[in-house]
């Protein structure tokens, strides 16, 4: 598990990591995950082979914990170092009675609990007893107390509620930002098109001016060709008369 943790860190500081997936790595207890993961919000340990939660670190910001398909039978009290937990999946484990679930009563933000395929689910009035035990619980095994299927929110609403931060507004701002970028690109394209049209019009005007200049030049050349040539003989006659006088 330690090697897998290092691999998933990808060189990042543990305090920067908010999600950690260690599914299918083999270990009977928790190793490699330390108290340094102070901002971890989601931890997945599916089908790891855990027989206990021994070594579970202090994760004060953990919201979602996936522990399905392991061999855990109890020891859930170690999770009290993650008081903001909203989603806990323990399906496919070895929990046999409700006493093993007693530590979950202290989780004031726990909204969703999955115990499918645990022996404890065969206890008479199991659902009623769990909902009564955990007052904050909204969904058990994917259904609420009225057997209505859980909404597929993936815990985002609960994260916002626990944080006290309006993450949805930040998301909408990002959307607005994306829209503004796209609109800016459209405007830029329009401006480029307009500038291209203006350049084309200017080129046409320059071509027209050149044509007019050529026509004027040709006109003057034609005028110079058609202009009457001076009467040389008359000028010579006047010169001879002046000489006689």
Steps between C-alpha positions, in 0.01 A plus 500: 500500500785739575635470146154560359460812715829638371394424145165675542664805654684563170759708678244733663505610859249290700330818624415591138318174424120494529424159350684170539411173327671187633253240368626141462838559664559223753533564871332372817526835677556869421860595418649790307210741557609750765363799687670718238200452268316773685293614200402155374127490423455166327677172579428174318625166635283252309604133492826555685471205742469709816413300810499810721536878488810493715732786407224718359639858503347824622321643195305802625357595161406153373144486360482178303647163601471188284577175686291248308607141431740463790488286817428764761289383793529793739733764639310791341580720800833591336304700244408762759809696390301578183198679649389655168435162339180506293523178293616161627490182294551177696323263262644152458672484840463281811281717724269261682312711755384852574742538790786530249321804356448680832806731450324657200245665730746783565529599132274802477550546126469139382233500227558177310594155632527182295500164676380282214621139514587511870350249741360785710246577225313179585411626848129557552396863444859571407420815300277655767762436765784652297301815418414535867861441606653758261276808513678686221467207254298570185576196286567138599607256228395755237148568634351740752269408790202507263669265252561780253817454296790731577570791271821470302675807643828319572523686830558847351205661682621362831853623439364850442286482812783381724750745359273798534643614167283553197693287255212516256552875462866442426398247235254743345770766495723257316219438254458874454872529451492228237209674328685828501803332349292344228320827432831682493621254241187565293545875530864462406404301192243764404755776547750308289237451231413872513865598480545264206202661327640847569838395363327358193304824451817706543676284243208548260514878554876500438448299183231745387735794567773328301259438212390865501864615502575273205196628310601862564854429386372336184265795444784749518712290273219495247457880530872554438482282190193681361626851582566710184864526405631851460515644143871499438478666160304797635756550777781493244314754280469742791868461570592587142270805504661619821841462340392709197365774719 
